[in-house]
């Protein structure tokens, strides 16, 4: 088993602190907006901006990473993230909070593309890719705890300005981690490859299949985050317990990613993804029948284990089926699809829940994901890069 080497640890550290800033601002900004009297609809728009930037910036960021590697993209992202949180600290009004959401969200997404591209290229073989992407995926899970926790403590004890200021300094730690990383040799495209457009990747059935499977499973994260609070509220479960149920899901997803590197040599991407889709379909089917907080928490943990296995396998597969000089673009298209889903799906879930009931959202999503498992099985022979 290959462990966590120092170079990879530095990249994980860099990933953690950029993501921490976005997660912390994503907690503090809505709370400040609500305190200032803004409506829930306005807060919803503010939250959507964290994902919206990544939809539009992902492709340019992917192309930039393909041309310039790791350090230059990350340095720009560090500056943008510091600026976003710093402006919120200096001018804590709604419009500036929206700008902070755009800057910190976009910076985190663009940096993720550059870091994932570098890690995937440095890994070498598919087994090592599964290991390194498992390690790397732990970073955002930890950041989703660290950022809100640190921001919340600072808000309670010093106020919103200090919380934003703390978040403005976190990206500096990212740069300190990443600045010593050795750049990889640039990939020289073959003659005529520079004329390719990002959407040309969609001509490959394997890439389309991978994106669709990824979209199915990322939507399940959104469904769980959206439906569990509503379901818990209907059953009279307290807010703190609902938060614990969602927290159990996040912890389970992080724990399974700690285990994955140890068994990566014995795993196959398609089998892990197909199993996760079947398990998710089953759990979504039984979740609405769980009426106690303990039973919902158990379902949440098992769902976290299932969905937590997916991202490293998707990332490994993506690097196998796309040309090396276009990894940045491929990662960007994946990120675009995920963030577009995060913007649109909560609205769709709300409309669907109003028509078929909130339990029906679970059942409908579970049925779609279960039916989509056959796409994951078809990934079995998707290994060689496209031309």
Secondary structure, DSSP 4 states (H G I P E B T S, - for coil): -----HHHHHHHHHHHHHHHHHHHHHHHHHHHHHHTT--HHHHHHHHHHHHHHHHHHHHHHHHHHHHHTTHHHHHHHHHHHHHHHHHHHHS-SHHHHHHHHHHHHHHHHHHHHHHHHHHHHHH-SHHHHHHHHHHHHHHHHHHHHHHHHHHHHHHHHT-HHHHHHHHHHHHHHHHHHHTTSPPPPPP-PPTTGGG--GGGGGGSHHHHHHHHHHHHHHHHHHHHHHHHHHHHHHTT--HHHHHHHHHHHHHHHHHHHHHHHHHGGG--HHHHHHHHHHHHHHHHHHHTT--SHHHHHHHHHHHHHHHHTHHHHHHHHHHHHS-GGGHHHHHHHHHHHHHHHHHHHHHHHHHHHHHH-HHHHHHHHHHHHHHHHHHHHHGGG--SPP-
